Amino acid sequence: MSWFDALKTLLPGVATAVTGPLGGAVVKVMADKLGVSDNVEAVAKHLVDNPADVEKVREIELELVRLSNQNTDRARAMQEAALQQADIFSRRFVYYLSAFWSLFAVVYILWITFASIPEENVRFADTILGFLLGTVVSTIINFFLGSSASTQKASK
């Protein structure tokens, strides 16, 4: 079993973070806290050899989940307060913003599907498409429909 497989077994949330866009930063912070070399193998080996530290990292993971939930609660509270406003634009701003980005995403997806894209621009078009689908559209759906912890865990 590789050290990364051991890390996935012990701390799946940390393993997911390590492979994400901020993976290097996550490994560096963990390595600094644990007093080991700044690489996945050293962090995983230390955690396998020191089960007590696994519990410390799990506590950190739990705190991160709590902070994420607080962030979601604050966004929903902000929307509830906006719905109480007398100004119709303020009440509907989130809907206008979501409608704009949804329409933009649909138009862009149709354009990128059926338009001819110069070869040197394909990478840029793919990057924008990935951003729209992975960030904009998924955030809008998550905001209005929510997401359960089990859905988030299954997608990792």
C-alpha positions as CSV (number, residue, x, y, z in Angstrom):
1,M,0.0,0.0,0.0
2,S,1.4,3.4,-0.9
3,W,1.6,6.2,1.6
4,F,-1.0,8.1,-0.2
5,D,-3.4,5.1,0.0
6,A,-2.7,5.0,3.7
7,L,-3.6,8.7,3.9
8,K,-6.8,8.1,2.0
9,T,-7.7,5.3,4.5
10,L,-6.9,7.3,7.6
11,L,-8.1,10.8,6.5
12,P,-10.1,10.8,3.3
13,G,-10.9,14.5,3.7
14,V,-7.3,15.4,3.9
15,A,-6.4,13.1,1.0
16,T,-9.0,14.9,-1.1
17,A,-7.6,18.3,-0.1
18,V,-4.1,17.2,-0.9
19,T,-5.1,16.3,-4.4
20,G,-7.1,19.5,-4.9
21,P,-5.9,22.9,-6.2
22,L,-4.5,23.8,-2.7
23,G,-2.9,20.5,-2.2
24,G,0.6,21.8,-1.8
25,A,-0.5,24.3,0.8
26,V,-2.4,21.6,2.7
27,V,0.7,19.4,2.7
28,K,2.9,22.2,3.8
29,V,0.6,23.2,6.7
30,M,0.3,19.6,7.9
31,A,4.0,19.0,7.6
32,D,4.8,22.2,9.6
33,K,2.3,21.2,12.3
34,L,3.6,17.6,12.4
35,G,7.3,18.6,12.2
36,V,8.0,16.4,9.1
37,S,9.3,17.0,5.6
38,D,7.1,18.9,3.2
39,N,5.7,16.0,1.1
40,V,2.8,13.7,1.0
41,E,4.8,10.6,1.8
42,A,6.4,12.1,4.9
43,V,3.0,13.3,6.2
44,A,1.3,10.0,5.5
45,K,4.1,8.0,7.0
46,H,4.1,10.1,10.2
47,L,0.3,9.7,10.5
48,V,0.5,5.9,10.0
49,D,3.3,5.7,12.7
50,N,1.6,8.2,15.1
51,P,-2.1,7.4,15.5
52,A,-2.5,10.1,18.1
53,D,-1.7,12.7,15.5
54,V,-4.5,11.3,13.2
55,E,-7.0,12.3,15.9
56,K,-5.5,15.8,15.9
57,V,-5.9,16.1,12.2
58,R,-9.5,14.7,12.4
59,E,-10.3,17.4,14.9
60,I,-9.0,20.0,12.4
61,E,-11.1,18.4,9.6
62,L,-14.2,18.6,11.9
63,E,-13.5,22.3,12.6
64,L,-13.2,23.0,8.8
65,V,-16.6,21.3,8.3
66,R,-18.1,23.4,11.0
67,L,-16.7,26.6,9.5
68,S,-18.0,25.6,6.1
69,N,-21.5,25.0,7.6
70,Q,-21.3,28.4,9.2
71,N,-20.5,30.0,5.9
72,T,-23.5,28.4,4.3
73,D,-25.8,29.4,7.2
74,R,-24.6,33.0,6.9
75,A,-25.3,33.1,3.1
76,R,-28.8,31.8,3.7
77,A,-29.4,34.3,6.5
78,M,-28.2,37.1,4.2
79,Q,-30.7,35.9,1.6
80,E,-33.5,35.8,4.1
81,A,-32.7,39.3,5.2
82,A,-32.6,40.5,1.6
83,L,-36.1,39.0,1.0
84,Q,-37.4,41.3,3.8
85,Q,-36.1,44.5,2.0
86,A,-38.6,47.0,0.6
87,D,-36.4,47.6,-2.5
88,I,-37.5,45.1,-5.1
89,F,-34.0,45.1,-6.7
90,S,-32.4,44.1,-3.4
91,R,-34.9,41.4,-2.9
92,R,-34.4,39.9,-6.3
93,F,-30.6,40.5,-6.8
94,V,-29.6,36.9,-6.2
95,Y,-32.2,35.8,-8.7
96,Y,-31.0,38.3,-11.3
97,L,-27.4,37.3,-10.7
98,S,-28.2,33.6,-11.0
99,A,-30.3,34.2,-14.1
100,F,-27.5,36.1,-15.8
101,W,-24.9,33.5,-15.1
102,S,-27.2,30.6,-16.0
103,L,-28.1,32.3,-19.3
104,F,-24.4,33.1,-19.9
105,A,-23.4,29.5,-19.3
106,V,-26.1,28.1,-21.6
107,V,-25.1,30.5,-24.4
108,Y,-21.5,29.7,-23.9
109,I,-22.1,26.0,-23.9
110,L,-24.1,26.2,-27.1
111,W,-21.5,28.5,-28.7
112,I,-18.6,26.3,-27.8
113,T,-20.5,23.2,-29.0
114,F,-21.5,24.5,-32.4
115,A,-19.0,27.3,-33.2
116,S,-15.7,26.8,-34.9
117,I,-12.9,27.5,-32.5
118,P,-9.4,28.2,-33.7
119,E,-6.9,25.6,-32.6
120,E,-4.8,28.0,-30.6
121,N,-7.9,29.0,-28.5
122,V,-9.3,25.5,-27.7
123,R,-7.5,25.4,-24.4
124,F,-8.9,28.7,-23.3
125,A,-12.4,27.7,-24.4
126,D,-12.1,24.4,-22.4
127,T,-10.8,26.3,-19.3
128,I,-13.8,28.7,-19.4
129,L,-16.2,25.8,-19.9
130,G,-14.7,24.0,-16.9
131,F,-15.0,27.1,-14.8
132,L,-18.6,27.7,-15.7
133,L,-19.7,24.2,-15.1
134,G,-17.5,23.4,-12.1
135,T,-17.9,26.7,-10.3
136,V,-20.7,29.0,-11.5
137,V,-23.4,26.4,-12.4
138,S,-22.7,24.1,-9.4
139,T,-22.6,27.1,-7.0
140,I,-26.0,28.3,-8.3
141,I,-27.5,24.8,-8.0
142,N,-26.0,24.3,-4.5
143,F,-27.3,27.7,-3.4
144,F,-30.9,27.1,-4.5
145,L,-31.2,23.4,-4.0
146,G,-28.6,22.8,-1.3
147,S,-26.3,19.8,-1.1
148,S,-26.1,17.1,1.5
149,A,-22.9,16.0,3.2
150,S,-23.4,12.5,1.6
151,T,-23.5,14.1,-1.9
152,Q,-20.4,16.0,-1.3
153,K,-18.6,13.0,0.1
154,A,-19.7,10.8,-2.9
155,S,-18.4,13.4,-5.3
156,K,-14.8,13.3,-3.8
